[in-house]
């Protein structure tokens, strides 16, 4: 089992910055990819960014150049640095970890981009 706890959400102004954290515990040796998803009201959950155990990353077109996913293996934590957020980035952000046999989810953290 893997437990994921997100933090860092909140209210941010357009053009500001915010960093989300996802701390993992449990059978973390089984994780080979970590991802951030988001879900806005009335919309489907969508992939925002992903990072593999080898450090390869990929991003949704809507956040390329503004968001950065990274990981600190010593802290078992994955981050999502959100720069120049826009109102359309407002959503609940979920951390996801892909293990050998199943996927794990955090509880989500609300991000609201508004002036």
Number of C-alpha atoms within 10 A of each C-alpha: 11 19 17 23 17 22 18 15 18 14 14 20 15 17 15 12 15 19 16 21 21 26 18 21 14 10 11 16 10 15 20 14 19 25 24 25 19 22 19 16 9 6 9 9 15 14 17 23 23 24 21 17 12 8 11 11 16 15 19 13 9 11 17 12 11 15 20 20 24 19 19 10 9 6 10 13 18 26 22 23 17 21 17 18 23 18 15 12 20 20 21 18 27 25 29 25 26 18 18 10 7 11 14 15 18 20 14 22 21 19 22 20 22 15 9
